[in-house]
Amino acid sequence: MLMLVGCATSPNRPSAWEYKIIEGKVFGDEKRLDARLNDFIADGWQIDSPVHFGGNDWGFVLLKRHKK
């Protein structure tokens, strides 16, 4: 799988974003996606595009925040 998330991130743009992809288990007790997501949201990240691939209980979320 290829994912490009560098669009519109030029440092000269006043609304430049940085992006991060996190992954984890959607169901179960280990490496829970919701726990990781809460930590990143507390650190100023926003959900840009949630995605879940079924079948193996793993998913990922694309996060963004204004560049610092």
PQR file with spaces between the fields and no chain letter, atoms N, CA, C, O and H, PARSE charges and radii, in Angstrom:
ATOM       1  N    MET     1       0.843   -1.155    0.000 -0.4000 1.5000
ATOM       2  CA   MET     1       0.000    0.000    0.000 -0.0000 2.0000
ATOM       3  C    MET     1       0.899    1.232    0.000  0.5500 1.7000
ATOM       4  O    MET     1       1.915    1.274    0.694 -0.5500 1.4000
ATOM       5  N    LEU     2       0.522    2.206   -0.766 -0.4000 1.5000
ATOM       6  CA   LEU     2       1.238    3.467   -0.853 -0.0000 2.0000
ATOM       7  C    LEU     2       0.296    4.581   -0.454  0.5500 1.7000
ATOM       8  O    LEU     2      -0.832    4.659   -0.941 -0.5500 1.4000
ATOM       9  H    LEU     2      -0.303    2.172   -1.330  0.4000 1.0000
ATOM      10  N    MET     3       0.765    5.448    0.436 -0.4000 1.5000
ATOM      11  CA   MET     3      -0.065    6.571    0.856 -0.0000 2.0000
ATOM      12  C    MET     3       0.785    7.832    0.830  0.5500 1.7000
ATOM      13  O    MET     3       1.836    7.891    1.468 -0.5500 1.4000
ATOM      14  H    MET     3       1.682    5.385    0.831  0.4000 1.0000
ATOM      15  N    LEU     4       0.339    8.821    0.108 -0.4000 1.5000
ATOM      16  CA   LEU     4       1.041   10.098    0.013 -0.0000 2.0000
ATOM      17  C    LEU     4       0.276   11.128    0.827  0.5500 1.7000
ATOM      18  O    LEU     4      -0.909   11.362    0.592 -0.5500 1.4000
ATOM      19  H    LEU     4      -0.515    8.773   -0.410  0.4000 1.0000
ATOM      20  N    VAL     5       0.962   11.743    1.787 -0.4000 1.5000
ATOM      21  CA   VAL     5       0.287   12.715    2.640 -0.0000 2.0000
ATOM      22  C    VAL     5       1.061   14.029    2.725  0.5500 1.7000
ATOM      23  O    VAL     5       0.893   14.772    3.692 -0.5500 1.4000
ATOM      24  H    VAL     5       1.925   11.553    1.977  0.4000 1.0000
ATOM      25  N    GLY     6       1.889   14.329    1.753 -0.4000 1.5000
ATOM      26  CA   GLY     6       2.700   15.522    1.792 -0.0000 2.0000
ATOM      27  C    GLY     6       2.099   16.726    1.093  0.5500 1.7000
ATOM      28  O    GLY     6       2.767   17.753    0.976 -0.5500 1.4000
ATOM      29  H    GLY     6       2.024   13.726    0.967  0.4000 1.0000
ATOM      30  N    CYS     7       0.888   16.640    0.635 -0.4000 1.5000
ATOM      31  CA   CYS     7       0.265   17.734   -0.109 -0.0000 2.0000
ATOM      32  C    CYS     7       0.069   18.962    0.769  0.5500 1.7000
ATOM      33  O    CYS     7      -0.303   18.848    1.936 -0.5500 1.4000
ATOM      34  H    CYS     7       0.345   15.805    0.731  0.4000 1.0000
ATOM      35  N    ALA     8       0.317   20.116    0.212 -0.4000 1.5000
ATOM      36  CA   ALA     8       0.062   21.402    0.879 -0.0000 2.0000
ATOM      37  C    ALA     8       0.792   21.534    2.207  0.5500 1.7000
ATOM      38  O    ALA     8       0.237   22.054    3.175 -0.5500 1.4000
ATOM      39  H    ALA     8       0.620   20.209   -0.737  0.4000 1.0000
ATOM      40  N    THR     9       2.035   21.064    2.255 -0.4000 1.5000
ATOM      41  CA   THR     9       2.792   21.194    3.497 -0.0000 2.0000
ATOM      42  C    THR     9       4.027   22.071    3.339  0.5500 1.7000
ATOM      43  O    THR     9       4.971   21.963    4.121 -0.5500 1.4000
ATOM      44  H    THR     9       2.486   20.641    1.469  0.4000 1.0000
ATOM      45  N    SER    10       4.023   22.934    2.336 -0.4000 1.5000
ATOM      46  CA   SER    10       5.149   23.829    2.116 -0.0000 2.0000
ATOM      47  C    SER    10       5.331   24.736    3.333  0.5500 1.7000
ATOM      48  O    SER    10       4.346   25.260    3.852 -0.5500 1.4000
ATOM      49  H    SER    10       3.255   23.022    1.701  0.4000 1.0000
ATOM      50  N    PRO    11       6.561   24.932    3.798 -0.5600 1.5000
ATOM      51  CA   PRO    11       6.781   25.794    4.965  0.2800 2.0000
ATOM      52  C    PRO    11       6.423   27.255    4.713  0.5500 1.7000
ATOM      53  O    PRO    11       6.264   28.019    5.665 -0.5500 1.4000
ATOM      54  N    ASN    12       6.292   27.661    3.444 -0.4000 1.5000
ATOM      55  CA   ASN    12       5.952   29.039    3.123 -0.0000 2.0000
ATOM      56  C    ASN    12       4.456   29.311    3.207  0.5500 1.7000
ATOM      57  O    ASN    12       4.035   30.466    3.154 -0.5500 1.4000
ATOM      58  H    ASN    12       6.421   27.040    2.670  0.4000 1.0000
ATOM      59  N    ARG    13       3.662   28.279    3.335 -0.4000 1.5000
ATOM      60  CA   ARG    13       2.210   28.440    3.415 -0.0000 2.0000
ATOM      61  C    ARG    13       1.810   28.693    4.867  0.5500 1.7000
ATOM      62  O    ARG    13       2.296   28.000    5.762 -0.5500 1.4000
ATOM      63  H    ARG    13       4.004   27.340    3.378  0.4000 1.0000
ATOM      64  N    PRO    14       0.941   29.665    5.120 -0.5600 1.5000
ATOM      65  CA   PRO    14       0.539   29.954    6.501  0.2800 2.0000
ATOM      66  C    PRO    14      -0.294   28.838    7.123  0.5500 1.7000
ATOM      67  O    PRO    14      -0.368   28.737    8.347 -0.5500 1.4000
ATOM      68  N    SER    15      -0.918   28.004    6.303 -0.4000 1.5000
ATOM      69  CA   SER    15      -1.740   26.933    6.849 -0.0000 2.0000
ATOM      70  C    SER    15      -1.096   25.569    6.617  0.5500 1.7000
ATOM      71  O    SER    15      -1.792   24.590    6.351 -0.5500 1.4000
ATOM      72  H    SER    15      -0.858   28.086    5.308  0.4000 1.0000
ATOM      73  N    ALA    16       0.226   25.503    6.718 -0.4000 1.5000
ATOM      74  CA   ALA    16       0.938   24.246    6.488 -0.0000 2.0000
ATOM      75  C    ALA    16       0.619   23.247    7.591  0.5500 1.7000
ATOM      76  O    ALA    16       0.523   23.606    8.764 -0.5500 1.4000
ATOM      77  H    ALA    16       0.792   26.299    6.934  0.4000 1.0000
ATOM      78  N    TRP    17       0.457   22.001    7.201 -0.4000 1.5000
ATOM      79  CA   TRP    17       0.123   20.919    8.123 -0.0000 2.0000
ATOM      80  C    TRP    17       1.253   19.896    8.160  0.5500 1.7000
ATOM      81  O    TRP    17       2.003   19.752    7.194 -0.5500 1.4000
ATOM      82  H    TRP    17       0.535   21.709    6.248  0.4000 1.0000
ATOM      83  N    GLU    18       1.368   19.201    9.262 -0.4000 1.5000
ATOM      84  CA   GLU    18       2.184   18.000    9.304 -0.0000 2.0000
ATOM      85  C    GLU    18       1.239   16.831    9.535  0.5500 1.7000
ATOM      86  O    GLU    18       0.201   16.977   10.181 -0.5500 1.4000
ATOM      87  H    GLU    18       0.759   19.318   10.047  0.4000 1.0000
ATOM      88  N    TYR    19       1.603   15.684    9.006 -0.4000 1.5000
ATOM      89  CA   TYR    19       0.729   14.517    9.038 -0.0000 2.0000
ATOM      90  C    TYR    19       1.407   13.350    9.730  0.5500 1.7000
ATOM      91  O    TYR    19       2.633   13.237    9.730 -0.5500 1.4000
ATOM      92  H    TYR    19       2.446   15.566    8.482  0.4000 1.0000
ATOM      93  N    LYS    20       0.600   12.491   10.314 -0.4000 1.5000
ATOM      94  CA   LYS    20       1.098   11.300   10.989 -0.0000 2.0000
ATOM      95  C    LYS    20       0.072   10.199   10.794  0.5500 1.7000
ATOM      96  O    LYS    20      -1.132   10.453   10.832 -0.5500 1.4000
ATOM      97  H    LYS    20      -0.396   12.584   10.314  0.4000 1.0000
ATOM      98  N    ILE    21       0.538    8.984   10.586 -0.4000 1.5000
ATOM      99  CA   ILE    21      -0.338    7.821   10.492 -0.0000 2.0000
ATOM     100  C    ILE    21      -0.085    6.949   11.711  0.5500 1.7000
ATOM     101  O    ILE    21       1.054    6.569   11.984 -0.5500 1.4000
ATOM     102  H    ILE    21       1.516    8.777   10.555  0.4000 1.0000
ATOM     103  N    ILE    22      -1.144    6.632   12.441 -0.4000 1.5000
ATOM     104  CA   ILE    22      -1.012    5.708   13.560 -0.0000 2.0000
ATOM     105  C    ILE    22      -1.845    4.470   13.264  0.5500 1.7000
ATOM     106  O    ILE    22      -2.855    4.533   12.563 -0.5500 1.4000
ATOM     107  H    ILE    22      -2.069    6.941   12.219  0.4000 1.0000
ATOM     108  N    GLU    23      -1.403    3.350   13.810 -0.4000 1.5000
ATOM     109  CA   GLU    23      -2.121    2.110   13.596 -0.0000 2.0000
ATOM     110  C    GLU    23      -2.237    1.362   14.918  0.5500 1.7000
ATOM     111  O    GLU    23      -1.490    1.621   15.862 -0.5500 1.4000
ATOM     112  H    GLU    23      -0.582    3.299   14.379  0.4000 1.0000
ATOM     113  N    GLY    24      -3.170    0.447   14.969 -0.4000 1.5000
ATOM     114  CA   GLY    24      -3.340   -0.366   16.162 -0.0000 2.0000
ATOM     115  C    GLY    24      -4.535   -1.272   16.027  0.5500 1.7000
ATOM     116  O    GLY    24      -5.249   -1.244   15.024 -0.5500 1.4000
ATOM     117  H    GLY    24      -3.777    0.237   14.203  0.4000 1.0000
ATOM     118  N    LYS    25      -4.747   -2.082   17.054 -0.4000 1.5000
ATOM     119  CA   LYS    25      -5.869   -3.011   17.063 -0.0000 2.0000
ATOM     120  C    LYS    25      -7.158   -2.260   17.350  0.5500 1.7000
ATOM     121  O    LYS    25      -7.200   -1.387   18.217 -0.5500 1.4000
ATOM     122  H    LYS    25      -4.167   -2.105   17.869  0.4000 1.0000
ATOM     123  N    VAL    26      -8.195   -2.602   16.627 -0.4000 1.5000
ATOM     124  CA   VAL    26      -9.499   -1.997   16.846 -0.0000 2.0000
ATOM     125  C    VAL    26     -10.246   -2.769   17.928  0.5500 1.7000
ATOM     126  O    VAL    26     -11.014   -2.191   18.698 -0.5500 1.4000
ATOM     127  H    VAL    26      -8.161   -3.311   15.923  0.4000 1.0000
ATOM     128  N    PHE    27     -10.018   -4.068   17.980 -0.4000 1.5000
ATOM     129  CA   PHE    27     -10.618   -4.935   18.996 -0.0000 2.0000
ATOM     130  C    PHE    27      -9.496   -5.664   19.721  0.5500 1.7000
ATOM     131  O    PHE    27      -8.437   -5.895   19.139 -0.5500 1.4000
ATOM     132  H    PHE    27      -9.395   -4.538   17.355  0.4000 1.0000
ATOM     133  N    GLY    28      -9.710   -6.029   20.978 -0.4000 1.5000
ATOM     134  CA   GLY    28      -8.698   -6.755   21.736 -0.0000 2.0000
ATOM     135  C    GLY    28      -8.072   -5.872   22.792  0.5500 1.7000
ATOM     136  O    GLY    28      -8.514   -4.748   23.032 -0.5500 1.4000
ATOM     137  H    GLY    28     -10.571   -5.842   21.451  0.4000 1.0000
ATOM     138  N    ASP    29      -7.033   -6.400   23.420 -0.4000 1.5000
ATOM     139  CA   ASP    29      -6.422   -5.707   24.552 -0.0000 2.0000
ATOM     140  C    ASP    29      -5.054   -5.105   24.244  0.5500 1.7000
ATOM     141  O    ASP    29      -4.613   -4.199   24.951 -0.5500 1.4000
ATOM     142  H    ASP    29      -6.674   -7.313   23.226  0.4000 1.0000
ATOM     143  N    GLU    30      -4.379   -5.583   23.212 -0.4000 1.5000
ATOM     144  CA   GLU    30      -3.026   -5.109   22.925 -0.0000 2.0000
ATOM     145  C    GLU    30      -3.017   -3.994   21.898  0.5500 1.7000
ATOM     146  O    GLU    30      -3.807   -3.992   20.954 -0.5500 1.4000
ATOM     147  H    GLU    30      -4.737   -6.319   22.638  0.4000 1.0000
ATOM     148  N    LYS    31      -2.113   -3.049   22.093 -0.4000 1.5000
ATOM     149  CA   LYS    31      -1.862   -1.979   21.104 -0.0000 2.0000
ATOM     150  C    LYS    31      -3.154   -1.377   20.577  0.5500 1.7000
ATOM     151  O    LYS    31      -3.362   -1.309   19.366 -0.5500 1.4000
ATOM     152  H    LYS    31      -1.471   -3.051   22.860  0.4000 1.0000
ATOM     153  N    ARG    32      -4.018   -0.942   21.476 -0.4000 1.5000
ATOM     154  CA   ARG    32      -5.330   -0.420   21.098 -0.0000 2.0000
ATOM     155  C    ARG    32      -5.196    0.896   20.353  0.5500 1.7000
ATOM     156  O    ARG    32      -4.490    1.804   20.792 -0.5500 1.4000
ATOM     157  H    ARG    32      -3.849   -0.997   22.460  0.4000 1.0000
ATOM     158  N    LEU    33      -5.877    0.989   19.225 -0.4000 1.5000
ATOM     159  CA   LEU    33      -5.857    2.200   18.406 -0.0000 2.0000
ATOM     160  C    LEU    33      -6.495    3.365   19.152  0.5500 1.7000
ATOM     161  O    LEU    33      -6.000    4.489   19.066 -0.5500 1.4000
ATOM     162  H    LEU    33      -6.450    0.251   18.868  0.4000 1.0000
ATOM     163  N    ASP    34      -7.577    3.124   19.880 -0.4000 1.5000
ATOM     164  CA   ASP    34      -8.249    4.224   20.574 -0.0000 2.0000
ATOM     165  C    ASP    34      -7.374    4.838   21.664  0.5500 1.7000
ATOM     166  O    ASP    34      -7.407    6.053   21.858 -0.5500 1.4000
ATOM     167  H    ASP    34      -7.978    2.211   19.950  0.4000 1.0000
ATOM     168  N    ALA    35      -6.599    4.033   22.373 -0.4000 1.5000
ATOM     169  CA   ALA    35      -5.707    4.564   23.407 -0.0000 2.0000
ATOM     170  C    ALA    35      -4.606    5.414   22.782  0.5500 1.7000
ATOM     171  O    ALA    35      -4.286    6.488   23.291 -0.5500 1.4000
ATOM     172  H    ALA    35      -6.572    3.046   22.215  0.4000 1.0000
ATOM     173  N    ARG    36      -4.027    4.939   21.685 -0.4000 1.5000
ATOM     174  CA   ARG    36      -2.988    5.717   21.000 -0.0000 2.0000
ATOM     175  C    ARG    36      -3.570    7.017   20.445  0.5500 1.7000
ATOM     176  O    ARG    36      -2.942    8.072   20.525 -0.5500 1.4000
ATOM     177  H    ARG    36      -4.286    4.067   21.272  0.4000 1.0000
ATOM     178  N    LEU    37      -4.775    6.929   19.883 -0.4000 1.5000
ATOM     179  CA   LEU    37      -5.436    8.095   19.308 -0.0000 2.0000
ATOM     180  C    LEU    37      -5.681    9.160   20.368  0.5500 1.7000
ATOM     181  O    LEU    37      -5.447   10.342   20.117 -0.5500 1.4000
ATOM     182  H    LEU    37      -5.286    6.072   19.818  0.4000 1.0000
ATOM     183  N    ASN    38      -6.142    8.767   21.536 -0.4000 1.5000
ATOM     184  CA   ASN    38      -6.375    9.723   22.627 -0.0000 2.0000
ATOM     185  C    ASN    38      -5.096   10.450   23.018  0.5500 1.7000
ATOM     186  O    ASN    38      -5.131   11.647   23.303 -0.5500 1.4000
ATOM     187  H    ASN    38      -6.332    7.806   21.740  0.4000 1.0000
ATOM     188  N    ASP    39      -3.968    9.747   23.038 -0.4000 1.5000
ATOM     189  CA   ASP    39      -2.691   10.382   23.377 -0.0000 2.0000
ATOM     190  C    ASP    39      -2.311   11.448   22.350  0.5500 1.7000
ATOM     191  O    ASP    39      -1.858   12.533   22.718 -0.5500 1.4000
ATOM     192  H    ASP    39      -3.940    8.775   22.808  0.4000 1.0000
ATOM     193  N    PHE    40      -2.495   11.143   21.071 -0.4000 1.5000
ATOM     194  CA   PHE    40      -2.143   12.108   20.026 -0.0000 2.0000
ATOM     195  C    PHE    40      -3.101   13.305   20.013  0.5500 1.7000
ATOM     196  O    PHE    40      -2.671   14.436   19.785 -0.5500 1.4000
ATOM     197  H    PHE    40      -2.863   10.262   20.772  0.4000 1.0000
ATOM     198  N    ILE    41      -4.368   13.069   20.251 -0.4000 1.5000
ATOM     199  CA   ILE    41      -5.328   14.178   20.302 -0.0000 2.0000
ATOM     200  C    ILE    41      -5.000   15.109   21.467  0.5500 1.7000
ATOM     201  O    ILE    41      -5.110   16.328   21.335 -0.5500 1.4000
ATOM     202  H    ILE    41      -4.717   12.150   20.436  0.4000 1.0000
ATOM     203  N    ALA    42      -4.601   14.550   22.592 -0.4000 1.5000
ATOM     204  CA   ALA    42      -4.195   15.371   23.738 -0.0000 2.0000
ATOM     205  C    ALA    42      -2.961   16.212   23.417  0.5500 1.7000
ATOM     206  O    ALA    42      -2.730   17.245   24.045 -0.5500 1.4000
ATOM     207  H    ALA    42      -4.512   13.560   22.699  0.4000 1.0000
ATOM     208  N    ASP    43      -2.170   15.770   22.442 -0.4000 1.5000
ATOM     209  CA   ASP    43      -0.960   16.487   22.037 -0.0000 2.0000
ATOM     210  C    ASP    43      -1.212   17.456   20.884  0.5500 1.7000
ATOM     211  O    ASP    43      -0.265   18.006   20.322 -0.5500 1.4000
ATOM     212  H    ASP    43      -2.357   14.931   21.931  0.4000 1.0000
ATOM     213  N    GLY    44      -2.491   17.673   20.525 -0.4000 1.5000
ATOM     214  CA   GLY    44      -2.816   18.687   19.518 -0.0000 2.0000
ATOM     215  C    GLY    44      -3.098   18.171   18.119  0.5500 1.7000
ATOM     216  O    GLY    44      -3.316   18.973   17.211 -0.5500 1.4000
ATOM     217  H    GLY    44      -3.260   17.226   20.982  0.4000 1.0000
ATOM     218  N    TRP    45      -3.102   16.868   17.913 -0.4000 1.5000
ATOM     219  CA   TRP    45      -3.390   16.301   16.600 -0.0000 2.0000
ATOM     220  C    TRP    45      -4.890   16.228   16.374  0.5500 1.7000
ATOM     221  O    TRP    45      -5.664   16.106   17.323 -0.5500 1.4000
ATOM     222  H    TRP    45      -2.925   16.217   18.651  0.4000 1.0000
ATOM     223  N    GLN    46      -5.300   16.302   15.099 -0.4000 1.5000
ATOM     224  CA   GLN    46      -6.701   16.183   14.704 -0.0000 2.0000
ATOM     225  C    GLN    46      -6.843   15.004   13.747  0.5500 1.7000
ATOM     226  O    GLN    46      -5.913   14.681   13.009 -0.5500 1.4000
ATOM     227  H    GLN    46      -4.671   16.401   14.328  0.4000 1.0000
ATOM     228  N    ILE    47      -8.012   14.364   13.765 -0.4000 1.5000
ATOM     229  CA   ILE    47      -8.261   13.280   12.819 -0.0000 2.0000
ATOM     230  C    ILE    47      -8.532   13.893   11.450  0.5500 1.7000
ATOM     231  O    ILE    47      -9.411   14.741   11.299 -0.5500 1.4000
ATOM     232  H    ILE    47      -8.768   14.627   14.365  0.4000 1.0000
ATOM     233  N    ASP    48      -7.766   13.455   10.462 -0.4000 1.5000
ATOM     234  CA   ASP    48      -7.968   13.924    9.097 -0.0000 2.0000
ATOM     235  C    ASP    48      -8.759   12.906    8.293  0.5500 1.7000
ATOM     236  O    ASP    48      -9.664   13.275    7.544 -0.5500 1.4000
ATOM     237  H    ASP    48      -7.052   12.766   10.585  0.4000 1.0000
ATOM     238  N    SER    49      -8.430   11.642    8.437 -0.4000 1.5000
ATOM     239  CA   SER    49      -9.116   10.618    7.667 -0.0000 2.0000
ATOM     240  C    SER    49      -9.029    9.271    8.387  0.5500 1.7000
ATOM     241  O    SER    49      -7.980    8.628    8.362 -0.5500 1.4000
ATOM     242  H    SER    49      -7.695   11.342    9.045  0.4000 1.0000
ATOM     243  N    PRO    50     -10.104    8.842    9.018 -0.5600 1.5000
ATOM     244  CA   PRO    50     -10.071    7.522    9.665  0.2800 2.0000
ATOM     245  C    PRO    50     -10.299    6.418    8.634  0.5500 1.7000
ATOM     246  O    PRO    50     -11.145    6.545    7.749 -0.5500 1.4000
ATOM     247  N    VAL    51      -9.543    5.350    8.760 -0.4000 1.5000
ATOM     248  CA   VAL    51      -9.671    4.221    7.851 -0.0000 2.0000
ATOM     249  C    VAL    51      -9.515    2.943    8.665  0.5500 1.7000
ATOM     250  O    VAL    51      -8.702    2.890    9.588 -0.5500 1.4000
ATOM     251  H    VAL    51      -8.856    5.248    9.479  0.4000 1.0000
ATOM     252  N    HIS    52     -10.277    1.932    8.334 -0.4000 1.5000
ATOM     253  CA   HIS    52     -10.130    0.640    8.996 -0.0000 2.0000
ATOM     254  C    HIS    52     -10.180   -0.454    7.947  0.5500 1.7000
ATOM     255  O    HIS    52     -11.091   -0.482    7.120 -0.5500 1.4000
ATOM     256  H    HIS    52     -10.937    1.976    7.584  0.4000 1.0000
ATOM     257  N    PHE    53      -9.215   -1.348    7.972 -0.4000 1.5000
ATOM     258  CA   PHE    53      -9.223   -2.511    7.098 -0.0000 2.0000
ATOM     259  C    PHE    53      -9.697   -3.695    7.912  0.5500 1.7000
ATOM     260  O    PHE    53      -9.026   -4.102    8.860 -0.5500 1.4000
ATOM     261  H    PHE    53      -8.475   -1.325    8.644  0.4000 1.0000
ATOM     262  N    GLY    54     -10.828   -4.247    7.563 -0.4000 1.5000
ATOM     263  CA   GLY    54     -11.412   -5.350    8.312 -0.0000 2.0000
ATOM     264  C    GLY    54     -10.699   -6.663    8.080  0.5500 1.7000
ATOM     265  O    GLY    54      -9.819   -6.780    7.228 -0.5500 1.4000
ATOM     266  H    GLY    54     -11.373   -3.917    6.792  0.4000 1.0000
ATOM     267  N    GLY    55     -11.103   -7.640    8.857 -0.4000 1.5000
ATOM     268  CA   GLY    55     -10.563   -8.974    8.689 -0.0000 2.0000
ATOM     269  C    GLY    55      -9.547   -9.357    9.729  0.5500 1.7000
ATOM     270  O    GLY    55      -9.562  -10.491   10.208 -0.5500 1.4000
ATOM     271  H    GLY    55     -11.819   -7.545    9.550  0.4000 1.0000
ATOM     272  N    ASN    56      -8.670   -8.462   10.094 -0.4000 1.5000
ATOM     273  CA   ASN    56      -7.656   -8.810   11.082 -0.0000 2.0000
ATOM     274  C    ASN    56      -7.668   -7.875   12.290  0.5500 1.7000
ATOM     275  O    ASN    56      -6.722   -7.882   13.077 -0.5500 1.4000
ATOM     276  H    ASN    56      -8.657   -7.541    9.705  0.4000 1.0000
ATOM     277  N    ASP    57      -8.696   -7.089   12.448 -0.4000 1.5000
ATOM     278  CA   ASP    57      -8.896   -6.207   13.601 -0.0000 2.0000
ATOM     279  C    ASP    57      -7.898   -5.056   13.693  0.5500 1.7000
ATOM     280  O    ASP    57      -7.843   -4.385   14.725 -0.5500 1.4000
ATOM     281  H    ASP    57      -9.464   -7.083   11.808  0.4000 1.0000
ATOM     282  N    TRP    58      -7.116   -4.807   12.659 -0.4000 1.5000
ATOM     283  CA   TRP    58      -6.176   -3.695   12.660 -0.0000 2.0000
ATOM     284  C    TRP    58      -6.742   -2.546   11.840  0.5500 1.7000
ATOM     285  O    TRP    58      -7.431   -2.760   10.842 -0.5500 1.4000
ATOM     286  H    TRP    58      -7.161   -5.352   11.821  0.4000 1.0000
ATOM     287  N    GLY    59      -6.449   -1.346   12.262 -0.4000 1.5000
ATOM     288  CA   GLY    59      -6.863   -0.174   11.525 -0.0000 2.0000
ATOM     289  C    GLY    59      -5.806    0.902   11.627  0.5500 1.7000
ATOM     290  O    GLY    59      -4.835    0.767   12.372 -0.5500 1.4000
ATOM     291  H    GLY    59      -5.889   -1.172   13.072  0.4000 1.0000
ATOM     292  N    PHE    60      -5.998    1.967   10.878 -0.4000 1.5000
ATOM     293  CA   PHE    60      -5.103    3.111   11.013 -0.0000 2.0000
ATOM     294  C    PHE    60      -5.893    4.387   10.832  0.5500 1.7000
ATOM     295  O    PHE    60      -6.988    4.387   10.270 -0.5500 1.4000
ATOM     296  H    PHE    60      -6.786    2.077   10.273  0.4000 1.0000
ATOM     297  N    VAL    61      -5.314    5.486   11.323 -0.4000 1.5000
ATOM     298  CA   VAL    61      -5.935    6.810   11.268 -0.0000 2.0000
ATOM     299  C    VAL    61      -4.888    7.791   10.771  0.5500 1.7000
ATOM     300  O    VAL    61      -3.738    7.760   11.210 -0.5500 1.4000
ATOM     301  H    VAL    61      -4.424    5.486   11.779  0.4000 1.0000
ATOM     302  N    LEU    62      -5.285    8.656    9.862 -0.4000 1.5000
ATOM     303  CA   LEU    62      -4.430    9.739    9.388 -0.0000 2.0000
ATOM     304  C    LEU    62      -4.723   10.967   10.246  0.5500 1.7000
ATOM     305  O    LEU    62      -5.862   11.431   10.315 -0.5500 1.4000
ATOM     306  H    LEU    62      -6.219    8.682    9.506  0.4000 1.0000
ATOM     307  N    LEU    63      -3.684   11.487   10.899 -0.4000 1.5000
ATOM     308  CA   LEU    63      -3.811   12.658   11.777 -0.0000 2.0000
ATOM     309  C    LEU    63      -3.106   13.846   11.152  0.5500 1.7000
ATOM     310  O    LEU    63      -2.204   13.677   10.332 -0.5500 1.4000
ATOM     311  H    LEU    63      -2.760   11.110   10.843  0.4000 1.0000
ATOM     312  N    LYS    64      -3.513   15.048   11.535 -0.4000 1.5000
ATOM     313  CA   LYS    64      -2.831   16.263   11.073 -0.0000 2.0000
ATOM     314  C    LYS    64      -2.819   17.281   12.199  0.5500 1.7000
ATOM     315  O    LYS    64      -3.649   17.241   13.107 -0.5500 1.4000
ATOM     316  H    LYS    64      -4.246   15.185   12.201  0.4000 1.0000
ATOM     317  N    ARG    65      -1.856   18.199   12.122 -0.4000 1.5000
ATOM     318  CA   ARG    65      -1.816   19.364   13.009 -0.0000 2.0000
ATOM     319  C    ARG    65      -1.024   20.451   12.303  0.5500 1.7000
ATOM     320  O    ARG    65      -0.234   20.173   11.400 -0.5500 1.4000
ATOM     321  H    ARG    65      -1.181   18.232   11.384  0.4000 1.0000
ATOM     322  N    HIS    66      -1.241   21.688   12.722 -0.4000 1.5000
ATOM     323  CA   HIS    66      -0.510   22.800   12.126 -0.0000 2.0000
ATOM     324  C    HIS    66       0.980   22.627   12.410  0.5500 1.7000
ATOM     325  O    HIS    66       1.378   22.259   13.515 -0.5500 1.4000
ATOM     326  H    HIS    66      -1.883   21.913   13.456  0.4000 1.0000
ATOM     327  N    LYS    67       1.801   22.902   11.384 -0.4000 1.5000
ATOM     328  CA   LYS    67       3.235   22.805   11.566 -0.0000 2.0000
ATOM     329  C    LYS    67       3.691   23.801   12.612  0.5500 1.7000
ATOM     330  O    LYS    67       3.189   24.922   12.692 -0.5500 1.4000
ATOM     331  H    LYS    67       1.478   23.201   10.486  0.4000 1.0000
ATOM     332  N    LYS    68       4.641   23.374   13.400 -0.4000 1.5000
ATOM     333  CA   LYS    68       5.189   24.255   14.445 -0.0000 2.0000
ATOM     334  C    LYS    68       6.461   24.897   13.973  0.5500 1.7000
ATOM     335  O    LYS    68       7.072   25.672   14.709 -0.5500 1.4000
ATOM     336  H    LYS    68       5.049   22.463   13.334  0.4000 1.0000
